[in-house]
Amino acid sequence: MATQVLPAAAGARPAAAGRGPKLGRRGREALAGLLFASPAMLMLVLFLLIPILMAFWVSLTRWTGQGSPFTSGVPFAGASNYADLFARNGLERTDFMTSVRNIFYYVLLVVPLQTGLALGLALVVHRRRARGRTFFRTAFYFPSVTSSVAISIVFLFMFTGGGAINAVLSAFGIRGPAWFSDADGIVHVLLARFGLHTPPAALTGHGVLGLSWWDWLAGPSVAMCAIIALVVWTTSGTFMLMFLAALQDLPAEVTEASLLDGAGRWQRLRYVTLPMLRPTMFLVLTLGLIGSWQVFDQIYIMSHGGPDKTTLSPAYVSYATGFGDQNFPAAAAMAFVLFAIIVLLTLAQRRLLRSRS
């Protein structure tokens, strides 16, 4: 029986032999996007992901800094470098736990203060009837774009014994402290004003992670308070812009409805503005938390961890351990412990804000 060959449809083009299926519109767009993003992705892999993996490998070895850490002659230590930070008594553990205590009080003060100040400044410059809004926006944001090194040096001169801060305090009859030479915590200073100069015996024994309870309850030192004032002043401008952008994006209909319902200024702020600013609030708190735990340049310039290690930060201890003591595995382990702390606190903060919503 003869096979009948049907004629091709008008305008139809025969498929070329060996040619694969053509990409659709979405496929072409995805391929184009991948090609455009590939240089940035390659840079991130080469200069971010690979160095992180290399540093993690160093934290698992006993590398001395001589030669390559990837040779077979480098002893493998496993998790012992991490265990030394929590279980082995030594100078590295004491310094790291002291820095964790210091940064705990630092974060406890910096994050709420800079968030509250940034929100307040954003509300002030967002008012339509406020005069000189452009000038004040620039003035509030200017410290954030100024070199942190220059501002740290200026603050260092301001907080010296004969600096401007003590001169202002002396004008009100207050004797200013020697800011960067006073190692006492502000809690201890306040207790001394009430006659408690010696710690109770119950607080001088073994506490947590190598530090006594009296050390944990000391609060930030006087020198750390000066650094806190510097950081709050220099970071609030950036977060102010984030809040300001969010305020300008709020729907005007909601505000007008609250006005028609008779809501006052504080009621609108509490029940209308702040709930709609929740995503921006989470962003500001997260960035503030990460930046606070990673503080380094102000510590390096203004105090080098002194006086009496009361301004040590985990980032500075990691740097000093690696490049000062040449103990690169311990420094890498400190860096990854700090990374784990930041991730856990960020997840907890996200969960807390989500549960409150």
C-alpha positions in Angstrom: 0.0 0.0 0.0 1.5 3.3 -1.0 2.1 5.8 1.7 0.6 9.2 1.0 2.8 12.2 1.8 0.9 15.1 3.1 2.0 18.5 1.8 3.5 20.9 4.3 1.3 23.6 5.7 1.6 26.9 3.9 4.4 29.0 5.5 5.7 26.2 7.6 9.5 25.8 7.7 11.0 22.3 8.1 13.0 21.8 11.3 16.7 21.8 10.7 18.4 18.5 11.4 20.4 18.5 14.7 19.0 21.9 15.9 17.8 21.9 19.5 14.6 23.4 20.8 14.4 27.2 20.7 14.3 29.1 24.0 11.1 30.9 24.7 10.9 34.5 25.8 11.3 33.7 29.5 14.3 31.5 28.7 16.0 34.2 26.7 15.4 36.7 29.5 16.8 34.3 32.1 19.9 33.6 30.0 20.5 37.3 29.4 20.1 38.0 33.1 22.5 35.3 34.0 25.0 36.6 31.5 24.7 40.1 32.9 25.0 38.9 36.5 27.8 36.5 35.9 30.7 39.0 36.4 29.3 40.0 39.8 28.7 36.4 40.7 32.2 35.5 39.7 33.6 38.3 41.8 31.6 37.2 44.8 32.7 33.6 44.4 36.4 34.5 44.0 36.7 37.2 46.6 34.0 36.3 49.2 32.9 32.6 49.1 36.3 31.1 48.4 38.1 33.2 51.1 35.4 32.3 53.6 35.8 28.6 52.9 39.6 29.0 53.2 39.3 30.7 56.5 37.0 28.0 57.8 39.6 25.4 56.8 42.2 27.4 58.7 40.0 27.4 61.8 40.1 23.6 61.7 43.9 23.3 61.6 47.1 24.1 63.5 48.5 26.3 60.8 51.4 28.5 62.0 51.3 31.0 59.2 54.3 29.5 57.4 53.7 28.2 53.9 50.3 27.1 52.6 47.6 25.9 55.0 46.4 23.4 52.4 49.4 21.2 52.4 49.4 17.7 53.9 51.9 18.7 56.5 49.5 21.1 58.4 48.1 19.3 61.4 44.3 18.9 61.4 42.8 20.1 64.7 39.1 19.6 64.1 36.9 21.6 66.5 39.6 22.0 69.1 40.1 25.6 68.2 36.5 26.3 68.9 36.5 24.2 72.1 39.5 26.3 73.4 37.4 29.4 73.2 34.7 28.0 75.6 36.4 25.2 77.7 40.1 25.8 78.0 41.4 28.4 80.5 43.8 30.7 78.8 44.5 34.3 77.7 42.7 33.8 74.3 39.5 32.6 76.0 39.6 35.3 78.6 40.1 38.0 76.0 37.4 36.7 73.8 34.8 36.3 76.6 35.8 39.8 77.8 35.1 41.2 74.4 31.7 39.4 74.3 30.8 41.0 77.6 31.9 44.4 76.3 30.0 44.1 73.0 26.9 42.8 74.8 26.6 46.2 76.7 27.7 48.0 73.5 24.9 46.4 71.4 22.4 46.9 74.3 22.9 50.6 74.2 23.9 51.4 70.6 21.1 49.6 68.7 18.1 51.1 70.6 19.7 54.6 70.8 20.6 54.8 67.1 17.3 53.4 66.1 15.3 55.8 68.3 17.4 58.8 67.2 17.1 57.9 63.5 13.3 57.5 63.8 13.0 60.8 65.7 15.1 62.7 63.1 13.2 61.2 60.2 9.8 62.2 61.8 11.2 65.8 62.3 12.4 66.3 58.7 9.4 64.5 57.2 7.0 67.3 58.5 5.8 69.3 55.5 5.7 72.6 57.4 9.2 72.2 58.8 11.5 74.9 57.6 15.0 74.1 56.2 14.2 70.4 55.7 16.8 70.0 53.0 19.5 71.6 55.2 18.7 69.5 58.2 18.6 66.3 56.1 22.1 67.1 54.9 23.3 68.0 58.3 22.0 64.9 60.0 23.4 62.6 57.3 26.8 64.3 57.0 28.5 62.4 59.9 27.6 59.1 58.2 29.6 59.9 55.0 32.6 61.4 56.9 35.6 59.2 57.4 35.3 57.2 60.6 39.0 57.6 61.1 38.8 61.4 61.1 35.7 61.5 63.4 37.4 59.0 65.8 40.4 61.2 66.1 38.2 64.3 66.7 36.3 62.4 69.4 39.6 61.3 70.9 40.7 64.9 71.4 37.2 65.9 72.7 37.2 63.2 75.4 40.7 63.8 76.7 41.2 65.1 80.2 41.4 68.7 79.1 39.1 68.3 76.1 35.9 70.0 75.2 33.6 67.5 76.9 35.3 67.9 80.3 35.4 71.7 79.8 31.6 71.7 79.4 31.1 69.5 82.4 33.3 71.7 84.5 31.2 74.7 83.6 28.3 73.0 85.4 30.4 72.0 88.4 30.9 68.4 87.3 34.3 66.9 87.3 34.7 64.9 84.1 36.4 61.6 84.2 39.6 60.6 82.4 37.5 58.9 79.7 40.0 56.7 77.9 42.0 55.9 81.1 39.0 54.9 83.3 38.5 51.2 83.3 35.6 51.1 85.7 32.2 50.0 84.5 29.4 52.5 84.9 27.4 50.1 87.1 30.4 49.8 89.4 30.8 53.6 89.4 27.2 54.1 90.4 27.4 51.4 93.1 30.5 53.2 94.5 28.5 56.4 94.8 26.3 54.5 97.3 29.2 53.1 99.3 29.6 49.7 97.6 33.3 49.7 96.8 34.0 46.0 97.3 32.0 43.3 95.4 29.9 40.8 97.4 31.6 37.4 97.9 28.7 35.7 96.0 29.6 37.6 92.8 33.4 37.1 92.9 33.4 33.3 92.4 33.3 31.4 89.1 30.7 32.9 86.8 30.1 32.1 83.2 32.8 31.3 80.6 35.7 32.3 82.7 34.4 35.6 84.0 33.0 36.2 87.4 29.5 37.6 87.9 30.9 40.8 89.2 32.8 41.2 85.9 29.6 40.5 83.8 27.6 43.0 85.8 30.1 45.8 85.5 28.4 47.4 82.6 30.2 49.3 79.8 33.3 51.2 80.9 33.6 55.0 80.8 35.8 54.7 77.7 33.2 52.4 76.0 30.5 55.0 76.7 32.5 57.6 74.7 32.8 55.1 71.8 29.0 54.5 72.0 28.3 58.2 71.8 30.5 58.4 68.7 28.9 55.4 67.0 25.3 56.6 67.7 26.1 60.0 66.3 27.7 58.7 63.1 25.3 55.9 62.2 21.9 57.6 63.0 22.0 59.6 59.7 22.0 56.6 57.5 19.1 54.9 59.3 17.3 58.3 59.3 17.3 58.1 55.5 15.8 54.6 55.5 13.0 55.7 57.9 12.5 58.9 55.8 12.1 56.9 52.6 9.6 54.6 54.3 7.6 57.5 55.7 7.4 59.1 52.3 6.1 55.8 50.9 3.2 55.5 53.4 -0.3 55.8 51.8 -1.8 59.1 52.6 -5.3 57.6 52.7 -4.5 55.8 55.9 -3.3 58.9 57.7 -6.3 60.9 56.4 -8.6 58.2 57.7 -7.0 58.3 61.2 -7.5 62.1 61.2 -11.1 61.7 60.4 -11.5 59.2 63.2 -10.1 61.8 65.6 -6.7 60.2 66.3 -4.1 62.5 67.9 -0.5 62.8 66.9 0.8 60.1 69.3 -2.1 57.8 68.5 -1.3 58.1 64.8 2.4 57.4 65.5 1.7 54.4 67.7 -1.3 52.7 65.8 -0.7 53.8 62.2 2.8 54.9 61.5 4.9 52.4 63.5 3.0 49.3 62.4 3.4 50.3 58.7 7.2 50.9 59.4 7.7 47.3 60.6 9.7 46.1 57.6 12.0 49.2 57.7 12.3 48.7 61.5 13.4 45.2 61.0 16.0 46.3 58.4 17.4 49.1 60.6 17.6 46.8 63.7 19.3 44.0 61.7 21.8 46.3 60.1 22.4 48.0 63.5 22.9 44.6 65.2 25.3 43.4 62.6 27.3 46.6 62.5 27.5 46.7 66.3 28.9 43.2 66.7 31.4 43.9 64.0 32.7 47.2 65.4 36.5 47.5 64.8 37.8 50.8 63.4 36.7 53.0 66.3 38.2 50.5 68.8 41.4 50.3 66.8 41.9 54.1 66.5 40.6 55.3 69.9 41.6 52.7 72.5 43.2 49.5 71.1 41.0 47.6 73.5 42.1 49.6 76.6 41.9 50.6 79.3 42.3 47.2 81.0 40.6 45.5 78.0 37.3 47.2 78.7 36.8 48.2 75.1 37.8 45.0 73.5 35.4 43.8 70.7 35.3 40.3 69.1 36.4 41.7 65.8 39.4 43.5 67.4 40.4 40.4 69.4 40.3 38.3 66.3 42.5 40.8 64.5 45.0 41.0 67.4 45.1 37.2 67.8 45.8 36.6 64.1 48.1 39.5 63.1 49.5 40.2 66.5 50.0 36.8 68.1 50.3 35.0 64.8 47.6 32.5 65.9 45.6 32.4 62.7 43.5 29.3 63.5 42.2 30.8 66.8 41.5 34.1 65.1 39.5 32.3 62.3 37.6 30.4 65.0 36.7 33.6 66.7 35.5 35.1 63.5 33.2 32.2 62.8 31.9 32.2 66.3 31.1 35.9 65.8 29.4 35.0 62.5 27.2 32.4 64.3 26.2 34.8 67.0 25.1 37.4 64.5 23.1 34.9 62.5 21.3 33.5 65.6 20.5 37.0 66.9 19.2 38.1 63.5 16.9 35.0 63.3 15.7 35.6 66.8 15.0 39.2 66.1 13.1 38.3 62.9 11.0 35.7 64.8 10.3 38.2 67.6 9.1 40.9 65.2 7.0 38.4 63.2 5.3 37.1 66.4 4.5 40.6 67.5 2.9 41.4 64.2 
